[in-house]
Amino acid sequence: MKNYTARAGSTLTIDNGGERTTIDLYSKEGLDFLSNLWIKSAAQHRLMYEPTWLGRPIIQFPTDIVAIQELLWKLQPDVVVETGVAHGGSLVLSASILELIGKGKVIGVDIEIRPHNRVAIEEHPLKHRIELIEGSSVAAETLVAVRKAIGSAKSVLVFLDSNHTEAHVLQELELYGALVTPGSYLVAHDGSQAWVWDIPRGKPEWKNDHPLNAIHKFLAAHSEFRIDPHWTRHGITSSPDGFLKRVTETEIAGGAA
Ligand SMILES: C[S@@+](CC[C@H](N)C(=O)[O-])C[C@H]1O[C@@H](n2cnc3c(N)ncnc32)[C@H](O)[C@@H]1O
């Protein structure tokens, strides 16, 4: 690995087709700039596909994995619902923290659970904390199955990480937001799709079609949810503005989140 000398007063300059931006490296703006560029470059190099959790691939940046661990440990939910299973790594992450807490289960929803992923999840040492539901996350029958699996759980945390179009995420936010208990969170992943449309492997349609639009539309209609920036404080995240806290009655009365 290589080190670059960068003394106090160093600046960063990006030349975007002749349009230049220069920022003091050690200012807060410099950190935000570097973090944003890291997200773009890391997405270009597909670094979100690198991590594994207890043997299963998890499609997240390491900073988001740490934030999810912190959130789970703080909330100690009875049930975690996650849309978007893929290889099962995010389900295993939640299940591992619930196992340490000593209670709870994870409900994973995916439109297509590939046979090898299903086998790996069902053979995993944490399988007893995981329930799989196959179907579109927004289909009526899926919601019936999810509600049945939640049962009378007192605290429910939801992660949305399936199809990342604005329309789909907005539908998921409405349907799954209703399942989140006060004090818990509705986490909508991959708002950073809005920030990577311009990278070489980005897609032009991502510029206007992404989870961030859905999140902001949902928040405009749901004052019971508020963005909690604590969970994205490292600046390196796939989920900007994505950790939404369902405020409690006391917090609504007091005006604090
Ligand atoms: C980004 S991956 C999930 C990554 C996983 N949460 C993790 O962190 O490792 C997206 C998944 O969403 C699933 N998916 C796509 N459209 C869906 C839909 N309408 N309903 C449910 N799952 C869907 C895909 O099959 C895919 O497995």
The ligand as a MOL file (V3000), in Angstrom:
LIG
                    3D

  0  0  0     0  0            999 V3000
M  V30 BEGIN CTAB
M  V30 COUNTS 27 29 0 0 0
M  V30 BEGIN ATOM
M  V30 1 C -28.7280 -5.7170 -2.8450 0
M  V30 2 S -29.3310 -7.3530 -2.7940 0 CHG=1
M  V30 3 C -29.5830 -7.5950 -1.0630 0
M  V30 4 C -28.3300 -7.5670 -0.2810 0
M  V30 5 C -28.4320 -8.0320 1.1530 0
M  V30 6 N -29.4190 -7.2910 1.9100 0
M  V30 7 C -27.0950 -7.8700 1.8130 0
M  V30 8 O -26.8740 -6.8480 2.5110 0
M  V30 9 O -26.2410 -8.7430 1.6160 0 CHG=-1
M  V30 10 C -30.9280 -7.1820 -3.4590 0
M  V30 11 C -31.8350 -8.3870 -3.4100 0
M  V30 12 O -33.1670 -7.9250 -3.6050 0
M  V30 13 C -33.8990 -8.9080 -4.2860 0
M  V30 14 N -35.0880 -8.2800 -4.9060 0
M  V30 15 C -35.1640 -7.5800 -6.0620 0
M  V30 16 N -36.4280 -7.1810 -6.2770 0
M  V30 17 C -37.1670 -7.6140 -5.2300 0
M  V30 18 C -38.5340 -7.5360 -4.8760 0
M  V30 19 N -39.4370 -6.9140 -5.6510 0
M  V30 20 N -38.9290 -8.0960 -3.7040 0
M  V30 21 C -38.0530 -8.7470 -2.9200 0
M  V30 22 N -36.7480 -8.8800 -3.2110 0
M  V30 23 C -36.3110 -8.3230 -4.3610 0
M  V30 24 C -32.9040 -9.5160 -5.2670 0
M  V30 25 O -33.3200 -10.8300 -5.6190 0
M  V30 26 C -31.5990 -9.4680 -4.4470 0
M  V30 27 O -31.3580 -10.7070 -3.8230 0
M  V30 END ATOM
M  V30 BEGIN BOND
M  V30 1 1 1 2
M  V30 2 1 2 3
M  V30 3 1 2 10
M  V30 4 1 3 4
M  V30 5 1 4 5
M  V30 6 1 5 6
M  V30 7 1 5 7
M  V30 8 2 7 8
M  V30 9 1 7 9
M  V30 10 1 10 11
M  V30 11 1 11 12
M  V30 12 1 11 26
M  V30 13 1 12 13
M  V30 14 1 13 14
M  V30 15 1 13 24
M  V30 16 1 14 15
M  V30 17 1 14 23
M  V30 18 2 15 16
M  V30 19 1 16 17
M  V30 20 1 17 18
M  V30 21 2 17 23
M  V30 22 1 18 19
M  V30 23 2 18 20
M  V30 24 1 20 21
M  V30 25 2 21 22
M  V30 26 1 22 23
M  V30 27 1 24 25
M  V30 28 1 24 26
M  V30 29 1 26 27
M  V30 END BOND
M  V30 END CTAB
M  END
